[in-house]
């Protein structure tokens, strides 16, 4: 996971370490599905946030949620992950 965070926003790239170009293209391996994961984010200011999940291959947002951060950490359910996705959390 790579990311950038301030007290009012978070940008994260989540990736399966085994979903490398070599494994997917050369070795022909299909990535394992990762389900039922939770992301916990510390350091956000209290308030309402928009959480967006982005498909990195299509370049589109496929899920948007509104969440409320009342205390840290903010806990967010991660959609099913096949190789990689981006999460954008921005205060409203």
N, C-alpha and C positions, 0 to 999 in steps of 0.2 A: 504494500500500500504506500502510495506517495500522496502528499497533500500540502495544502496551504491553509492556514487558519488565522483569523482575527477574532475579536470578541463578538462580531456580528455576522460572520460568514465562514464557511468551510468549503473547500474544493478538494475532492479526493478521487484518486484513481485506484480502484481495487482490481487486482489481477490474480489469477490462478498461476502460481509459480511454475506449474507443469505445462501450461498452455503456451509454450514457446513456439516460435516459427518452425524450428527444427522438428519438434514433436508433432506439430499439426500438419506441416507441408511435406517434409522429407520422410518422417517415420509413419505418417498417415494415422497417427493416434487421434482419437476423438477426446476432447477435454471432458473431465469428470464434472458432473453437475454438483454444485455446492448449494445446498438449500438450508433453510432455517437458521441463517446467520443473523447476528445482531451487531450493529455498529454503535459503539458508545463514544460520545464526543464530550470531552471536558473543556471548560473555559469559555463557554458561550454565555453571553449576557441573558438575563431573563427576558422573555418575550415570545412573540409568535414568529415562526419561521416557515418558509416554503422549502420543501425537500424535493429535489428533482433527480431522477435517475436517467442517465443517458446511455444509449447504445453507441459504443465507440466505432463500430463498423459502419453503421448506417448514418451516424451523426444526428440522431433525433432523440428527443426526450420521450421516453415511453411510459413514465409514471411520475405523477406529481401528488404531493401530500402537504397538508398543513399540519404543523405540530406546534405544541406549546412547550417551551423550556422554562420550567419553574425552579428547577434545581439541577445541579450537575451530578452525573453526566446526563446528557440528552441521549436517550436510547431510541434507535431507529431500526426497523426490520429491513434487512437487505433482500432485494428480489433474488430469485434464483440466478446464480452466476454460472456461466458456461466457460468464459475465458476472461473477459474483463468488462468493467462498466465504470462510469463516472458518476459521482454523487456531488450535487451542488446544494448547499444549505445556506439560505440567505434570510436575514431578518426582514420582516415585513415592515 
